[in-house]
Amino acid sequence: LAKQGIRIERVPLVDSTLVYFGMEHPVVGGYTPERVALRRAIALAYDTDREITVVRRGQAIPAQSIIPPLLSGYDAKLKTEMSQYDVPRAKSLLDLYGYTDRNGDGWRDLPDGAPLLLEYSSQPDQLSRSQQDLWQKAMNAINVRIEFRIAKWPEQLKQSRAGKLMMWGVAWGGVNPDGQYYLDLLYGPNKGQANHARFDLPAFNALYERIAVMPDGPEREALMRDAKHLAIVYMPYKVSAHRIATDLLHPQLVGYKRHPFLRDWWRYVDIEAPPPQ
């Protein structure tokens, strides 16, 4: 490629890939300690690095919170449980809160003895099938049954906005440099819109409303950090990665530079005529 004058640029995308848990669902939802433990155990059992290697072909970095690079509220030095892969810890959490095999069939049950079955909504495309395989292996490792509800994306979106899905994997892209745009996914009044998980925690909502009226600065960053930590503790979203784009630029292309938010970049480029032979 270099001999042909083609340049390669790898740039971070302002987005987050994630799987949400329906916070109003009777199996994975709720704010009690055992429900929080279940979601955190599921998240710990999922191998984010494997997703990046196999599904993303190395075109992503592990996520530590819901806010991606290039935005306010992002901390490149932050390291959290969100990116951890720890099957023994996941099993210990489930054991501690009563998610054990009560009938001897090899699968964990709910603390009240009812069957524990996860329903993961997904699509029929190749990338989604690769993710399904990772989730199946992850749940097998902690003896939790999981089934996949397959439908086309528009149908899943319709069901998701109505609050009818237990789990669904999606991505969220940034539109401006303010990281609060990503906190929209967690704000209670946004249920049925950006907040597909239907997360509604008064402490988080209060932080969000304070952040919304504050200017950029250290105090606002501190509140955003607190908001991110609440999302990690309660785990309504398992955020796996922030994707990377690789652009191949031919020498004739003039004026191209990937913009983190602009979608109609084509207006600013041109093709330079090759020199006469």
N, C-alpha and C positions, 0 to 999 in steps of 0.2 A: 504494500500500500504506500509506503514511504517513497518508493521509486516512482510511483504515479502521482506524487504530490498530494496524496490524501492524508488529512490530519485526523487524528482520533482524540476526542475529548470526552472524558467521563465527568459528569456533573451530578450533584445530588438533586433529586426531585423533592419538591416540598409536598410530601405526602406520607401517610402512615397506613400500613396494612394491618388489619386487626380482625379479631373475632369477638363478637359481643355475646353476652349472656342476657337473656330476657329477665330483667329484674322483677317483673311481675309474674314470672312463670313459677308454678308450684314446686318444681324440682330444683332449679338452679337459681331462682330469684330470692330476694329477701335480704335483710340486713342483720339477721341473727348470727351469732358466732359460727354455728355449724354450716350455714349457707355460705358465709364468707370463706370458711375453710375449704368447702367443696370447690368453689371457683378458683381459689388460689392453688389448690392441689392440682386441678386440671391444667392450670396455666404452667405450673412447675413441671408437669409431665411432658409438655410439648417442647420439642427440640427446635428452637428458632434457628440455630446455626445450620441444622439440616435443611430447613426451609430455604435459607439463603443459598446454600450450596446446590440443592437439588431442584427446587422450584424456581428460584430467582436466578440461577446460574451465576451466582456471585455478584449479582447486580443489586445489592442492598447492604445496609448496615443494621446491626441489631438495635431495636428500640428500647430505650430506658423509660420512656413515658409517652404519652399520646402526642406531645408537641414535637414536630420534626425540626431538623436544622434550618437555619436561615431566618428563623422567626424569633420575636421576643418570647421570653419564657423558656427557650431551649438552653440547656447547659451541657456542653460537650464533655465535661468532667463527671457528670452524674452517672452513677452506676446503681441500678436498683434490681429488685426481685423480678421486674418485668422481663428481663432478658435471661434469667436463670433457667437452667435445665437441670433438675435435681429429682430423679425418680424416687430415691429413698426418702427424701423429705416429703414428697407428695404422698407416698404411702403412709408415712407416720402421721401426717395431718389427717388423712382419712380414717386411720385407726383411732386416733385420739378423739375424733368427734363422732364415732359410732357408725361410720360407713364400712361395715364389715360384711363378710359372707356369712349370712345367717342360716342358709338352707343347704350349704355344701355343694352348690353347683359351680363353684369356682369364680363367680362374679359377686362383686360387692352389692349390698343392699342399702337402702336408706336407713337412718337410725331407728325408724319405727317398724322396720322389717319389710316394708314394701320394696319391690324391685327398683333398682337404680338403672335408668336407661336414658342416655343422652340422645337428643335428636339434633343433628347438625344439618342445616339447610345449605344446599350447594347447587352448582350448575353442572350441565353435562359436558363442558368443554375440557380440553386436555389439562390445562393448568389447574382447574378445579379438581380434576381427578387425582392429580399429583398431591394436592393438599389433603384430599380425603384419605389417601394412603398414609400420609404422615400422621393424621389425627387417629386413624385406626390403630397404627402401631403404638402411638403414644398411650391410648386408652387401654390397649391390650397389656401394656407394661405395668399398669396399676390395677388391672382386673376390673375395669369399668366398661360396661357395654355401651356401644355407640352405634346408632343407625343414621343413614344419610337420606334426607328428603331432597330429591333431585327435581328441579324445575328450572325453567328459563329465568334469566335475571329479572325481567319486568314483573313476573309473577311473584318472585321472592320479595321484590321491593314492595309490592302492594301488600303482601302478607306481613312484612316487617313493619311497615308504617301503621298497620292495624294492631300491632303488638301480639301477633299470633305465632311468632317463631321463638324457639328456645335458644338456638345459636345460629349465627350466620357470619360468614367471613366476607368483609368488604374492604374498601380503601377510601381514604378521605384526602382530598387535595386542597392545598392552600390557595387562597385568592388574594392575600395581602400579607404584609410583614408582621401583623399582629397575631401572636400566638393564642389570643383569646378565642380566635375563630375555631380552634380545635377544642377549647373548653366548652364550646356550644354543644358538643356531643354528650356532655355530662350534665347540662343544666336542666333541672326538672321541668320547667315550663316548655321546654323544647321537645317533649314527648310527641312522637308521631311525626316529627320533622327531622332535625339533625340528630336528636337523641333517640336512636333506634333501640338502645338498651333499656330505655325508659327508667334510667337512673334518676332518683329523686331524693337526695340527701340534703336536709336543711343546712348543715354546716357547709357543704359545698356550694349550695345556692347562694348563701350569704357572701361567701368569698367571691363568687362570680359577679355578683351585683356590685361589690366594692371595686373589683378590678375594672368593671365596665366604665366607671366614671373617673378613673385615676389617670394621670399623665404617665408616660413612660418614665422609668427611674428605678432605683434600688428598692423602694417600698413596694412598688407594683410587682417587681420581679420576685420579691419575697412572698407575696400573696399568691402569685402564680405557682411558685414552688410548693406552697402548702396545698394548693388545689390539686396539683399533679400527685402529691403524696397520698391524698385522700383517695384518688382514683386508683392508685396502686394498691392501697390497703384493702379497699372494698372490691376491686377487680371486676367491675362491670364489663371491661374490655380487656382482652388479652391482645396487646399491641405487639406485633412481632418484628416489623422492620420498617425502615425508611428506604425507599427504592432509589436506585442510581440509574441514570440514562447514559448510554454511550452513543455519541454522534460521530458519523463519518462525514468529513467535509471535503468535497472535491475542490481543487484549486480554482475552478471557475466561479465558485460561489463567493459572492461579495456581501459583506455586511451582516452575516449570520452570527448571532450569539444567543444561546438558549437563555430565555428569560424565565425566572422562577415563577412568575405569575401570569405574564402576558400570553394569551392563546393565539392571537392573530399576528404572529411574528413575521409571516410571509410578506407583509407590507413593507418590511424594511430590508429586504434582500434583493439581490439582482444576480444575473448571470453575466459574467465578463466574457466577451468574445475572445476566442483563442488567437494568439498572435499569428500573422500570416506565415505560411511555410516558405 
